[in-house]
Amino acid sequence: MGAWAFALRSRHPKLNCRLDSRRLITNTAARLQEIVVEEPSFWRLFPAKGEVFEEQVEVGPHVVTFETGKLARFASGAVVMGIKDTRVLTTVVGASRLEANMSFMPLQVDYREKQYAQGRIPNTFMRREGAPKERELLIGRVIDRSIRPLFPKGYYYESQVMANVLCVDGEQDPDVLAACGASAALMVSDIPWNGPVGVVRIGRVDGKFVVNPSMDELAVSDLNLVYACTVDKTIMMETQAREITNNDLKDALQLAHAEATKLIAPQIRLASKVQNQKRSFSVVTVDNEVLERIRAKAEVAIDTVMGNPSYGKFERGKALSNIQADVEVILKEEGEEKCLKALPLAFDQVRKEVVRKNIFEKGERVDGRRLDEVRDLHTEVELYTPLHGSSLFSRGNTQVLCTVTLGAPEDAQKLDYLVGPPKKRFMLHYSFPPYCINEVGRSTWLNRREVGHGNLAEKALVALLPNEEEFPYSVRVTSEVMASDGSSSMATVCGGSLALMDAGVPLRSHVAGVSVGLITAVDETTGKITDYRILTDILESSFDSLSMQKRNINKCINLSEHGMQGLEDHVGDMDFKIAGTRLGITAIQLDIKPSGIPLDILCEALEPARIAREQILDVMEQEIREPKTEQKANAPRKGNFSVQREMVGRLIGPHGSTVKNIERTTGVRLSISEDGRVCVIAKDQSSYDQAKDMVDSVIGKEVEIGNIYSGCVTQIRDFGAFVEIEGGHQGLLHISELSHQRVAQVTDAVMLGQKLSVMCIGRDTKGNIKLSLKATMPLSTAVKNRESSTMVPGVERTISTASPANAMSVAETEREVIKCKIVLEQSGRIPGKLEETEMVMQNQGEVEPLKLHGVKQQEGVEYREVPVRVAVSTPECNGDAKLESRSEDARLDSSKKSQVNIDGEYEATVHQIRVLGAVLKLHNGELGKLFFDEETTKLSFNSGDRLAVRCIKMDRAGKAVFSLLKVLST
């Protein structure tokens, strides 16, 4: 009964009274009877059981559904929004009592993602969700900025919005549904609100815009735009892009506005079905008479201070504080209690009017700058040697210290979110300590403002990072705000870019950011903007709505001694943060104070932001233009090597004990893949060397190609032998690598348990070691066992060395055994048998007579002894060698210079027919070659045919190569 009565009291002001247990039933019944008689529509606040209202609309490729009345029936407003199988419940509750001295909108927004939504149990000790994650805080900020501007001016009742993800299908990000659901819940509630708004996401895949893209599409999209708007005005914008141009962004905004407005009509229809009347409320305003009295006493003095650019941040604040104190003394002397009570709000309003008037009428800003002028810039890099990267960036009085730390791939942040990637290797952490505004404060763990500003800078920089294959390090950037006088988040972008290049992170280019403001003049009757001014690089306030909720409002307003009043963000209507490169935009965040800004004004503000961004980039590039290539002494060292698969388990150890011991002792991070690839990232070279030695002591030293190792034959197979070398590695000694001579069986060369010295000649595709025994043997050993055989006929042959490592020029060795393939050919046209044999090179390339091993002579084939010359190529030529036969006649004439001239025409006789061409004999007895082609084949000629030919070139042996002109006779 108590809970029910509390619910009734919260739903109707006439029941808002304290009920004790003795008078509960009597008083509640009496008041209910009064309400039922006077207001029968009160019961519409409690829909009948099972009464559910639904709406749906098609946005982009998906159908978006709205549902109310089924869940959270006691909340002021509750709506379940869905796309396919993703559902988000959003509820709103508003206090019916206005707290005393409340002068701001205390709105609390909570967004939660619980693991049951994807069918998982939380992986925590308590097996339940803990504090809000960064993503939850960020989405809560998006919802807050989408709905806050539309609360009535002067409505300061405490309100709370809670969004809970019920289920996800992994295809859609539920953040857009939560933001749009907050609008729908406010529409069906009795809380005063000037909505609704539509919220959509726009991506771009392969150059085409996609509305509400899936997670797979978003992963390859170069644009992630979240956009909220009313029918004719923009409310909120959050963007991450890969250097999108201003024109392309304008097109995306136009599409987003058209699609988002489709979500407005269903919310209006849903609210009309519920028929929930908005509650009455008291507006906190300053009486016009009181405002005029305070204006008369303070306006001139405020104008003097705000129009003097020589005042600094704290000097201006102190002067305004003194003016307010003087006005307070005068009011006390005059006995104006009403004016004294409203003094803080009235003084703040007069100050805003003075600043806005100077901007509109005089074009003067608080610090004396032009409307499009950027404050003075100062940059430094490499402030502290022990850091991997560091920078100091100053813009005006705002100063930010940024640092970069490089780590191993395992240092990447693990993300336990419902949607999105499981980890991220680039992290930016923004910190706003109290001393940066000369204030005594308390540091908290996760501050919404710090998380939001850090995420904005992170999105701006991550688009320029190289891919993981090119740069495998995890990167952490920290931003410590040393002094804040506006746009510290955009200063973080600039400082972070400088620090990353100082650390040697290969950014494609610098990234800079600037904040653009807006001052508008509005027609009070129509609410339309009649005039406006765009301000570049605004002076921002350092407090947001959440920080003001944690303070007494009078204390906030009286913080003028800290310079917090009179700043352009506080008196203006917009904070439009834009970051990017010279090529385009990488991140945007839009915050506004009025109930919407026309989209054309926002598009106009993109151009001054681009101009200011390029001015900042010029100064940054003067400090450091490209990433440093010289590795710092304290910079991390990265190394890769491979171990055999059977050694992976030994390196890891039981439950990872071996790897953990190496990491704990040396301070390095080891990454081990299943195929044996090991990545070592150490803080310096000495740590890397120590870790490498510890790895070698566990698995043995790394086997390097070209080195000789001692080993023992452990297994013998038909195709070769397995040899275990020092360090426990095992490799294959193939039968072809046992000897320079042909080996019939493996056991003819090695035996089980035999000790060998073998050379590592490479690894196969699976990473297994390949060994060679013959690579360690002198080449001359094979000559002693050569067998005699019949001589080879004088034909042209092509040979290949057994191993490229053994191929060398004739000048490098006196005798060399070359295994080659020889084609035996009959003096006619019948090819002979293909065999392998050996030959021995002597000085000047002369080769001993070739002897065949076990080659049977064919009947009708004439074999005779012919000396040959060989030209062996170097290893760069892949070890191929050319063996040319020289007939006895040719050998005798070799010292004579050829009488054939290039391009000369001659008569020749077909001397022999070969496979690839014909041997021609000129009238002087000189021989030449005619190669066959598609038109001229060996079937076209016979021995003795007379031809007319032209010499086209000379080969290496000085022989003429001819082309056919015509056949003279056959």
C-alpha positions, 0 to 999 in steps of 0.5 A: 500500500505504501509503494502504491500511495508513493506512486500515486503521489508522484503522479498527481500533485494533489496527492503529494503529501506525507502519509503515515501508516495510521492516516494512510488509508483515510487520507488517500481515499479522500483525496482519490475521491476528490481527484476522480470527481474533478479530473476523470482523466487522471486514470489515463495515467494508468493504462488498463492491463494489456493496453499497449500502444505501438507505432512504426516507421521505415527509416532507411532499410529498416523498420523502427518500432515504438511500444509503450504501456507494456513495461515500466507502467509506473514510470512517467514515460516508458518506451521500447524501441526496436530494429529487428531483434534489438530492443531498448527500454527507455524510461523518464521520471521527473520530480514534482517538487522544485528544490529551493534555490535551484537555478539549473536543469538537474538532468541525470541520464543513465545508459546501461548494457547488461550481459543478458542482452546477448545471452552471457553471464558477466565475467566478474567475481560477483558475476554481475555488472559493475560500474558504468563502462566508458561506452555507457558514459559516452552514450549517456552524454549523447542522450543528454545532449539530444534532449536537454536543449528542449526542456522549457527555459526555467524548468529546473525540476530534477529529472532522470532518464534511464535506458536499458538494452533488453536484447541485441542481435549484433547487427545494430548499435542500440545507442541510436535507439536509446536516444530516440527512445528518450525522446519518445518517453518524454513525449508520452510522459507528463513532463513538460518538454518541447520535443520530439527529436529524431536520431539516426546514424549515417555511414558511408561504404564504398562512397555511398551513404547508408542510413542506420548501417549494420555493425559489419557495414560500420566496420568498413565505413569511413563515416560514423555520424550520429545526428539528432534534430527537430523538424527544422533545426539541428540539436546534436551531432557526433561524428567520426570520419576518415578525412571527409571533406566539407562538401561530403559532410554537408551531403551526409547532414542533409540526408541525416536530417531528412531521415531523422525527421521521419521518426518525429511523426510516429512519436506524436501519434504515440503521444496522442494515443496515450493522451497524457497531459503535461504537468504544470510547473513553476518557471524560475526567472528573474523579474523584469523590475529586478533585472532593470534595477541591477542592470542600471547599477552594474551594466556600465561597470561590466561593459568596462571590464568586458570591453578591456582586452588587457584583462586576463582570465583571472583579472577579469574574473576578479574585477567582475567579482568586485563589481558584483560585491559592490552592487550587493552592498548598494542593495543591502543599503537600500533594503532591496531584499528581493533584488539581493535574492535574485542578484546572482542570476540577474548579474549573470544575465546582464553580463551575457547581454553586455558580451553579446551586444559588443559582439553584434554591434562592435565586433569585439570579443572579450580578449580583443580578437577578431571574430575569425582570429585564432589565439596565439599558438606555442608548440614543443616536442620531446620535453622529457627524454625518458618518455616515448613521446611528449609534447606541450601545446598552448593556444592562448592561456590553454595549455595541454601536456600530452605523452605517448606510451608504446606497448605490446599487442597484448596491452590493447584494451579489452572491450566487453561491450554488446556490440563493436570490436573486442579490443582497441589498440589506441587509447587516449585518456584526458585528464582535467585536474582542479589546479588547471582552473585554480580550484580546490577539487576532488579527483574521481575515477571516471568523470563523464566530461573527461571520458567524453573529451578524451573520446572525441580526441581519440576519434580525431587521431585514430583515423590517421594511425597505420594498420596493425600489420604495419605498426603492431604496437598498442598506443596510449596517449595521455592528455594532462590539462595544465591550464584551461581557458577554452577548447582543451579537448581540441588542444588535446588533439593538436598535442596528441598529434605532436606527441605521436610524431615525436614517438615515431608513430607513422601518422600520415599527417598532423591532426588539428582541432578548433572550436567554433561558437555562435551568437544569435539574435532571436525574435521573441514572438516567432522564435526565429533567428534574425541575426547571428555571428560565428566565432572561431576558437572560442573561450569555453567554460570549464563546467558542464551540466553534471559538474553544476549538479554537484555544486551549489548553484550560487557557488557556481555563479560566484566563481567569477574570481576564478575567471569562469564568467563572461566566457564565450561558451557560457554566453554563446549558443553553440560549441561546435568542435571540429578536428581534422587534417588538410584533406578533411574532417576526422571528428565532430562534436556539437553542443548547443544551448537553444532549442535547435540551430538551423542546419545551414548555419552549421554548414556555414561554420565548417568553412571558418573551422577549416581555415583556422585548422590549417593555420594551426597545422602550419604552426605544428608542422614548423615544430615537427613535420614528419614522424621521427625515424630515429629510434630513441634509446628508451623506445620499445624494441620489437623483434620477431622470430619463429620456433618449431611448433613442438617448441611452442608448448615448452616456451609457454610452460605449464599454465603459461608459467615460463612465459610469465617468468620471462616477462616478469624478469625482463619486463618484456611482452611476448606474443606467441602464435600457434604456428610458432611465430613469436613477437617480442616487445621490450622497453629497451634493447637490454631488456630485449637481449635478456628476454632473447637469451632466456627464450634461447635457454628454454628452446635452444638458439634460433636456427638461422639459414646458412649456419652449420649445426651438429646433429644426430640422425633420429629417424630414417625414411625413404625420402630422407633422414630426420636430424635433431640438432643442438637446442632440440630442433629437428629438421629434414635431411632430404635424400637429394641433400645427402651427397653431390653424387646420386644416392640410391638409398638413404642408408647408403649415406647415413645411419641411425644415430650417426653424428653429422654436421649439417647446414640449415638451407631454409624452411618449408611453408609450414616452418619446418627446418630443411637441412643439407649434408652436401652443402658442408662437403667439398665439391671435389670429393665427388670427382674421385668416384666418377665412373667412365662411360660413353662419350656424349654426342656433340649437341647443344645442352642446357644445365642447372647447378644442384644448388644456387649456393654452389654456382660460381663463375669459372674464375672462382674455382679451378674444378667444380662438379656440376650436376646437369641434364643432358639430352642425347640426340641422334644425328637425325631428328629423333630425341634421345634419353634424358639423364642426369650426369656430372661434369668437371669444370677446369680453368677457362671453362674447359670441361672434361669429356662428359661421361654417362652413368648407366646410359644405354646406347641406342642403335643407329646413334653415333657417339663420339668424343667432343670437347665442350666449353661451359659458362656457369652463371653466378647465384644472381642468375639462379644457378643456370649454366649454358653448355655448348657443344663444339664440333671439331671443325668449329673448335679449330676455327674458334680462334678465327673471327667470324666473317659474317656481318649483322644485317648481311644477306647470305646463301646457306645450306641446311646442315642439321635439323634440331628440335629448336632450329636448324644448323646452317652452313655457309659457303666458307664452311662457317656454321650458323643458327636458324631458330624455328617460329610459328611459321617456320617449323622443322617440318619445313626443311630437310638436310641439304636445302638451300636458303637465303638468310639475313644475319640478325645477331651474334650469340655468346660463342660468336656464332651467327643467328639468321632469319629466313628470307626465302627457300632457294631450292629443296 
